[in-house]
């Protein structure tokens, strides 16, 4: 498995179960990310607009790979950011259900916005807390962290009860100027007897195929934004191991398997990044976590939204 380095890789995240979150940094070539707490009302989180597509943040190898990955494929139809295709993971907007999911972001009461703790641009779900970079050409102020009611649930988005207590959601990170941000999981303990084994983490993601600039260039647009998932063996440790996702316009999956090397806990980072003035929207759903010990025994998490998740 090839793991790509992420711009946000060189830091240590410590996210407390009770928000507001706390973030520390172990040093590196980038500035530390910030914990993003709402409400952000002054100034409000209003996406910045620009008449050009000038890139302000560094164009990393990951951004160039993201732009090249689709091989010049354009939007399925003008303005259609989600392809109306059927794959093994979903059909258009709709993501299929799968077993062993430990966080599907569906619990209505687990979103901070449910009881008015934050604004609609700065949401978080049951300890999965937002953070963003605010330096090196990236802006944290205009990154949106939101509960998404359509992409993911798709045509099942209105199946909930009148109070939406059993509605379906996904998590969204978005921005229209250079941004790098993510949701950090709670500290997840490793089951006893699995510390010298491995952990496998997977997440479904969808990158909105904005195809920005295609009309100007005559090509497939400027697709520099991408998704990534980091796994930290040892939530307070200095290293996270990343898998990048470049599939655009349809649901895809990132899978990352990491040696635990004696770690007592892990942290998962769901990240999105865009180095340009693009209408970037990236959605996440259906986190799965499985621990494997040296004897080959496998333990799937039933719930990864709280510290006492392992049952």
N, C-alpha and C positions, 0 to 999 in steps of 0.2 A: 504494500500500500504506500502510495506517495503522499507525503504530508507537506503542504506548502506553508511557508512562514507567513504569518499575518502581521499587518502593521501594528496591531494591538497586542502582539505576543509578549513583549518584554515588560510585564508588570505582575505584581502580586495583588489579587483581589481578595478582600475579606468582607463578605456580605453577611451581615447579621440577620437573624431570622426576623427580628422586629425592626421595621423600617422607622426612621430613615436609615439608609445603609451607610456603611463605612468602607472606604476604599483606601488601600495603601499601595505603594509602588516600590519595587525593589531596585529600580534603576534600569538604564538601557538607553537606546538611541532616541526614544520618543518621550514626549511629556506624559505625565500620568493622566489617566482618564478621571472623569468626575462622576460622582454619584448624582443621578438626576432625580430630584424630588419635586413633586408638585405641591401646591399649584404654582405654575409658571404663568402669572397673569400680567406682570409688568417688567419688561414688555411681554406680550402674549406670544405664543408659539405660532407665528404666521409664516408660512413658507416664503422665502425670498424669491423674487422673480428676476430674471435676467434676459435680455434680448440676445445674448450670445451664449456660447457654450465653452467659454474660456475655462481651462482647467487650472485651479488654484493650488490644489494639493499635489504632492508628488505622484507621478504616474509610476506605480510599482509594477513589478512583473506580474503580480496577481491581476491588476487592472487590465493589462494588455492581454493576459490569458482570457479574462472574462470577455473582452471585446472580440477575441478571435474564436472563442469556443463554439459559437453558433454557426460558424462557417458561412456567414453572409445571409443567413435566413432572415427574412423580414417578418413583420407582423402578419398574422393570418388574414387580417382585414384591417384597413385603416382605423386606428384608435383602439383596436382590440388587444388589450394587454395580456389576456389569458386565452390560450388557444382552446377551441372547442373540440378537443381530441379526447379519446379514451385510452388510458394506459393502465398498467397494473396497479397504479396508486390512486388514480382518480379519473373523473370525467369532467373536463372543463374546470369550473370553480370548485366542484365538489371533491373532497378528499374521502376515500373509502376508509371505513373502520378496519383496524387491525388489532390482533391480540397483543398483550404484554405492555400496553401503554401505561406509563406511570404519571404523565401529565398531558392532558389533552386541552388544557386551558378553558374548559367548558364551564367550570363552576362559577356561576354568576356572583355569588356572595364572596368569592375569593379575589375578585378584582377590586383594586383600591377605589375605583370610581363608584362602586356599588353603594358605599355609604358616604360618599362625598369627601373622601380624604384627599382627593387630588383633582386636577382638571382633566379634560378629555384627551389632552395631548401627552399626558405624563402618567399613563396607567402602568400598573404592574400586577402580577398574579401570584398570590400565595408564596411570597418569599423569592420569586424570580424577579430580581430587582434591576432597574435600568441604569446604565452608565454610558458615558460618551467622552470622546476626546475633544478638547477645546484648545488646540494649539496645532502648530505645524501645518497650517492651511485648512484645518478642520474646525467646524463650528458646532458646539454642543447645544446652543440655544434653540436652534431650529430643528433638532431631531425630534421626531414624533414617536412616542411609544404608546401603542393603542390596542384596545380590544377590537378585533375585526369580526363583524357579524355576517359577512357575506362570503369572502374568500376562505375556503375551508369547509364550512357548512354547505355552501352552495345552495341548491334548491331545497335544502332542509333547514335553512336559516330561520324560518318562521314556524318551526315545529314545536317550539317551547310553549310552556303554559303562559297565561296572560301576564304573569309577573316575571317571565323569562327565567324562572329558576332552573329550568332544564334545557335552555337554549344551547346552541353550539357556537363556539368561537374559536378563533386562532389569534396568535399574537403578531402584531405588525410593528416594524421599524421603518420609518420613512423620512425623507428629507429632499429638498430641492436645491441645496447648496452642498459643498463638500462636507461629508460627515463620516464618522466612524463610531459606532455604538453597539450596544447589545444588552441582553438580559443575562444576568448572572444567577445561577441556581443557589438555593440554600446550601449550606455545608451538608453533604450527604455521607453518612458513615459507611465504611466498608464492613460487610458482615464478618463476624468472627470466623477465622479459618480461611478467609479468602485474601488476606493481606498480601500474600506472595504470588497471587494469580494475576488475572487481567480483568479489566472492565471494558465492556462494549457499550457505546452510547450511539443511538441513532436519532435522527430528527427528520421530519418531512419539512420541505421548504418550497416556496414558490416565489420567483423573482418576476415582478411585473415587467412585461416586455414593452417598455416605453418607446423603443425604436427612435429615440430622440435624434434629430438632425438628419434623418434619412431623406427628407424632402429636399434639404439643402445640398446634401452630398451626393444624392442619387444612389447611395449604397444602403447598407443595413443599419445605419445609425451609429451612435456612440454608446456602446454598451459596457461602460467601465465599472458599473456597480456589481457587487457579488456578495454571496452569503458565505459564512464560515462557522464552524463549530469547534470550540476548544475544550479539551478535557485536561483537568489538572489533577494528577495523582498527589494528594496532599494539598488541601485547600489553601494552606498558607505557604506552600512551596513556591519556588521561583520560576517554574516552567509550566507552560500549557502546550499541549500537542494538538495541532490544528488539521482539520480537513476542510477544503474549500468546496463550494458549490457554485456552478456556473450555468446550470440549465435554466433557460428562460421561458416564461409563458406557460408552464405546466408544472404540476407537482412532481417533485423529485425527492431523493433521500440522500442524506449524508450519514455515513457510518464511520465511526472512529474507535479503534481498539487499542488500548494503552496498557502497558505493564504497570502494575501497582507498586512493585518494589517495596513492599512493606508499609505502604501508606495506610493511615487509619481512616481517611476520608477522601472524598473527591469533590470537585466543583466543575460544573458544566457551563460554558459560555456560548450563548447563541448570538452571533454577531452579524452586522451588516455594514457595508462600507461603500462609499461612492466618492471619488475624488473630483467630481465636476458638478456643474449646474445641471443636474438631471432630475427628472421626476421619478425618483427612486422609491419603490415600495417593495418591501420584502416581508414575506409571511412565514410563520413557523407554527408547527403543530405536531402532536403525537410524539413526545419524547419517550424513548425506551432506554432502559439501563439494565444490563445483565452482568453479573460477576461470575467469573469462572475460577475455580481453585486448581491446584496442581494435580489433583486427581481427575479433573475433567468435569466435576460437578458444577451445575449452572444454577444460579439464583437470580430470578427476575425480580426487580422492584415492582411492587404494586402501586406505590405512591412515592413520588420524588418531589413533593411540594412542601415537606416539613422535615425537620431533623429526625423525628421518630418515624421515618418513612418505611423502614424495613420491617416486614411482618412475615 
